[in-house]
Amino acid sequence: MNSTDVNQIFEKFSTMRAIVIGDVMIDTYLWGKVERLSPEAPVPIVAVTKRENRMGGAANVSLNLQALGAEPILFSVVGDDEKGKIFLELLDKRKIQKNGIYVDSTRNTTVKNRIISNGKHIARVDEESVEYISGKIERGLIDAISNEITTNPVDVIIFVDYDKGVITPTLFETINTLAKEKGIFTAVDPKKRNFKTYKNVSLFKPNFKEFVEGAGLPLLKDDLEGIKKAAARFRKKHNLAFIFVTLSELGVFISNGISDQYYPAVIRDISDVSGAGDTVISVASLALAAGLSPKIMALMSNLAGGLVCEKPGVVPVDRKQLKKEMKSQKF
């Protein structure tokens, strides 16, 4: 792709505003070394040398949108706890507005504690609430999001579902209906609990595991013909403009009912796959709202997802690096 076309895409992204709705979390990293086993049990002792907090889930989608040049407006829920305060501080640090973050004293802030030794991920400890948010919080979120949609320009709404309870069926259906009335694109990164709730959306992006589990299909990842047929049935039944299935090391599949395309992954030196899905939905959503072709949407998302896998931990895509990669590829 030539430099002019790539620059024009990112110039368009820089004019866009995206609402992000979903589960946020803190990704905590404990970096250290293992030099001996515990005398208490056959487990390694990790001597921690560094601790780092990063924003994950819907917040990482917001970071990716910001990195791509767009303005994210984030709506979510955290607990009234120390981790919730840390999350809000991280938002301030990254200059993402926190007006859409509700604090619920009955919930825990979701935290994924990753323990890394000698560059390798050896364990993860999670703290979370997974019940649906209360009716009161749900109504507050719906009112706040509806107000944003009706009073300010919005190019795309992204539902980021990590199955922690922020996206309820009522919240999704209410906001998605309003978006359709306003002519706003909607995109979904789903999980199993709400999988079949998501209907009438512009872009539906499950990974392979989410797709087969959510749709209840006994498919193999390399069965591209089976994936194509299953995706076609699911897309038609749920009235999806696009279905976009990521296949990790095998690439991506995208269909709009007119054309079905498979694009293999670009070979990478993979360090960590966590957060790649956040990057893919961010790029694909902006590409859709910007009017880019399905081919460019898929290839650009594929490239971006691969780039973040080269770095340890959950990180947003590097815009300069993505632009450079796009200019070197044949789209």
C-alpha positions in Angstrom: 0.0 0.0 0.0 1.4 3.4 -0.9 2.3 6.1 1.7 -0.5 8.4 0.6 -3.2 5.9 1.1 -1.8 4.8 4.5 -1.5 8.4 5.7 -5.1 9.1 4.6 -6.4 6.2 6.6 -4.8 7.5 9.8 -5.8 11.0 9.1 -9.4 9.8 8.9 -8.9 7.8 12.2 -7.7 11.0 13.9 -11.1 12.6 13.3 -13.2 9.8 14.8 -14.9 9.3 18.2 -15.6 5.8 19.5 -17.7 4.8 22.4 -16.3 1.7 24.2 -18.7 -0.2 26.5 -17.6 -3.3 28.5 -15.5 -5.0 31.2 -12.4 -3.2 32.3 -9.6 -4.6 34.4 -6.1 -4.1 35.7 -3.4 -6.3 34.2 -0.8 -6.6 37.0 2.6 -8.0 36.1 5.0 -9.4 38.7 8.4 -9.7 37.0 11.0 -11.8 38.7 13.4 -14.8 38.7 13.0 -18.4 39.8 16.2 -19.8 41.4 14.8 -22.5 43.7 11.7 -24.5 44.6 9.7 -23.9 47.7 10.5 -26.3 50.7 6.7 -26.2 51.5 5.5 -27.6 48.1 6.9 -28.5 44.7 6.3 -25.0 43.3 8.9 -22.4 42.2 9.7 -19.4 44.4 9.6 -16.2 42.3 11.9 -13.4 43.6 9.9 -10.3 42.3 12.1 -7.5 40.9 9.3 -5.3 39.4 5.6 -4.8 39.6 3.6 -3.0 36.9 -0.1 -2.2 36.5 -1.6 -1.8 33.0 -5.2 -1.3 31.8 -6.9 -4.3 30.3 -10.2 -5.4 28.7 -12.3 -2.5 27.4 -9.7 -0.1 28.7 -7.1 -1.7 26.5 -9.4 -1.3 23.5 -9.6 2.4 24.5 -5.8 2.6 24.5 -5.6 1.0 21.1 -8.1 3.5 19.7 -6.2 6.4 21.2 -2.9 5.0 19.8 -4.6 4.9 16.3 -5.5 8.5 16.6 -9.2 8.3 17.5 -10.9 9.6 20.7 -12.3 6.8 22.9 -15.2 7.4 25.3 -15.2 4.6 27.8 -18.2 3.3 29.9 -17.7 0.6 32.5 -17.8 -0.3 36.2 -15.1 -0.8 38.8 -15.3 -1.7 42.5 -15.0 0.7 45.4 -11.6 -0.7 46.3 -7.9 0.1 46.1 -7.6 -1.5 42.7 -10.5 0.7 41.4 -8.6 3.8 42.6 -5.5 2.5 40.8 -7.6 2.0 37.6 -8.9 5.6 37.7 -5.4 6.9 38.2 -4.2 4.9 35.1 -7.0 6.5 33.1 -5.8 9.9 34.2 -2.3 9.0 33.3 -3.3 8.0 29.8 -5.6 11.0 29.4 -8.7 8.9 28.9 -11.9 10.5 30.4 -13.3 8.7 33.4 -16.8 10.3 33.5 -18.3 7.0 32.1 -16.8 4.9 34.9 -19.2 3.9 37.6 -18.0 2.8 41.0 -20.0 -0.1 42.6 -19.3 -0.9 46.3 -20.8 -4.4 45.8 -18.2 -5.5 43.2 -14.5 -6.2 43.0 -12.4 -4.5 40.4 -11.2 -7.2 38.1 -7.5 -7.8 38.3 -5.4 -10.3 36.4 -2.1 -10.9 38.2 0.5 -12.4 35.9 3.7 -13.8 37.2 6.6 -13.7 34.8 10.0 -15.3 35.3 12.9 -15.0 32.9 10.5 -13.6 30.3 8.1 -16.5 30.6 4.5 -16.4 31.9 4.4 -19.0 34.6 1.2 -18.3 36.5 -1.9 -16.1 36.7 -4.1 -15.2 39.7 -7.5 -13.5 39.0 -9.7 -11.4 41.2 -13.1 -10.6 39.8 -16.8 -10.2 40.0 -18.8 -12.0 37.2 -22.4 -11.3 38.1 -24.4 -8.9 36.0 -24.3 -5.3 37.2 -27.3 -4.2 39.3 -30.4 -2.7 37.8 -29.4 0.7 39.2 -25.9 0.7 37.7 -27.4 -0.7 34.4 -29.9 2.2 34.2 -27.2 4.8 35.0 -24.9 3.4 32.2 -27.7 3.3 29.7 -28.7 6.9 30.5 -25.1 8.1 30.3 -24.4 6.3 27.0 -27.7 7.4 25.5 -26.9 11.0 26.4 -23.4 10.8 24.8 -24.9 9.4 21.6 -27.7 12.0 21.3 -25.5 15.1 22.2 -22.1 14.4 20.6 -20.9 12.9 17.3 -20.1 9.2 17.5 -18.6 7.2 14.6 -18.8 3.7 16.2 -19.8 1.9 19.4 -17.7 -1.1 20.5 -19.1 -3.6 23.0 -16.1 -5.4 24.7 -17.4 -8.4 26.5 -15.1 -10.2 28.9 -17.9 -12.0 30.6 -17.6 -9.9 33.9 -21.2 -8.7 33.9 -21.0 -5.1 32.6 -22.8 -5.8 29.3 -26.2 -7.0 30.2 -28.7 -8.1 27.5 -30.9 -5.1 28.2 -27.9 -2.6 28.0 -26.8 -4.1 24.7 -30.2 -4.2 23.1 -31.1 -0.6 24.2 -27.9 1.0 23.1 -27.7 -1.1 19.9 -31.2 -0.1 18.9 -30.4 3.6 19.6 -27.2 3.3 17.5 -29.2 1.9 14.6 -31.7 4.8 14.8 -28.8 7.3 14.7 -26.9 5.5 11.9 -23.9 4.6 14.1 -21.9 1.5 13.4 -21.8 -1.1 16.2 -19.1 -3.7 16.8 -18.9 -6.6 19.3 -16.1 -8.6 20.7 -18.1 -11.4 22.4 -17.9 -14.1 25.1 -20.0 -17.2 25.6 -22.7 -16.0 28.1 -24.1 -13.3 25.8 -23.0 -14.8 22.5 -26.4 -15.4 21.0 -27.7 -12.0 22.4 -25.7 -10.1 19.9 -27.9 -9.5 16.8 -28.3 -6.7 14.3 -24.7 -5.4 14.6 -22.3 -4.1 12.0 -19.3 -6.2 13.0 -19.1 -9.3 15.1 -15.6 -10.4 16.0 -15.2 -13.7 18.0 -12.0 -15.6 18.1 -12.1 -19.3 17.0 -12.6 -20.6 20.5 -15.4 -18.1 21.3 -17.1 -18.9 17.9 -17.2 -22.7 18.3 -18.2 -22.5 22.0 -20.7 -19.8 21.6 -22.4 -21.2 18.5 -22.1 -24.8 19.8 -20.1 -26.1 16.8 -17.7 -29.1 16.7 -15.2 -27.4 14.3 -11.5 -27.7 13.9 -9.5 -24.5 13.5 -8.0 -25.6 10.1 -11.4 -26.5 8.7 -11.8 -23.3 6.7 -14.7 -24.6 4.7 -16.6 -25.7 7.8 -15.9 -22.3 9.4 -17.1 -20.5 6.2 -20.4 -22.4 6.2 -21.0 -22.0 10.0 -20.2 -18.3 9.8 -22.6 -17.8 7.0 -25.4 -19.5 8.9 -24.7 -17.5 12.1 -24.3 -14.2 10.2 -27.7 -14.6 8.5 -29.5 -15.8 11.6 -28.2 -12.9 13.7 -28.4 -10.3 11.0 -24.7 -9.4 11.2 -23.3 -7.1 8.5 -19.8 -8.6 9.0 -18.6 -11.6 10.9 -14.9 -11.6 11.5 -13.3 -14.7 13.1 -9.7 -14.6 14.2 -7.8 -17.9 13.9 -4.6 -16.9 15.8 -1.6 -18.4 14.0 -3.8 -19.3 11.0 -4.9 -15.8 10.3 -8.4 -14.3 10.0 -11.7 -15.0 8.2 -14.2 -12.3 7.2 -17.5 -12.4 5.5 -20.3 -9.9 4.7 -22.6 -12.4 3.0 -21.4 -11.3 -0.5 -17.7 -12.3 -0.3 -15.9 -14.6 2.1 -12.2 -14.1 2.5 -9.5 -15.8 4.5 -6.1 -14.1 5.1 -3.2 -16.0 6.6 -1.2 -14.6 9.5 2.0 -12.7 8.9 4.9 -14.7 10.4 5.9 -13.2 13.7 8.3 -13.8 16.6 5.5 -14.3 19.2 6.2 -13.1 22.7 2.7 -12.8 24.2 -0.8 -13.2 22.6 -2.7 -11.5 25.4 -4.5 -8.3 24.3 -4.2 -9.1 20.6 -8.0 -9.4 20.3 -8.4 -5.9 21.8 -6.2 -4.5 19.1 -8.0 -6.4 16.3 -11.5 -5.1 17.3 -10.1 -1.6 17.7 -8.6 -1.5 14.2 -11.5 -3.3 12.6 -14.1 -1.0 14.2 -12.4 2.2 13.0 -11.8 0.7 9.5 -15.5 -0.2 9.3 -16.6 3.3 10.4 -14.1 4.9 8.0 -15.6 3.0 5.1 -12.5 0.9 4.3 -12.9 -2.2 2.2 -13.4 -5.6 4.0 -10.0 -6.6 2.6 -8.1 -3.7 4.1 -10.1 -4.0 7.3 -9.0 -7.6 7.7 -5.4 -7.2 6.6 -4.8 -4.1 8.7 -6.4 -5.8 11.8 -4.3 -8.9 11.1 -1.1 -6.9 11.0 -1.9 -4.9 14.1 -2.8 -8.0 16.1 0.4 -9.6 15.1 2.5 -6.6 16.1 1.3 -6.5 19.7 2.0 -10.2 20.0 5.7 -9.4 19.6 5.8 -7.5 22.9 5.4 -9.0 26.4 2.2 -8.2 28.2 -1.0 -6.4 27.2 0.0 -3.3 25.1 -1.7 -1.1 22.5 -0.5 -1.1 19.0 2.3 1.2 17.9 0.9 3.5 15.3 4.2 4.3 13.6 5.1 0.6 13.4 1.7 -0.3 12.0 2.0 2.5 9.3 5.4 1.2 8.4 4.2 -2.4 8.1 1.2 -1.3 6.0 3.4 0.5 3.5 5.5 -2.6 3.1 2.5 -4.9 2.4 0.5 -5.6 -0.8 -3.1 -5.0 0.0 
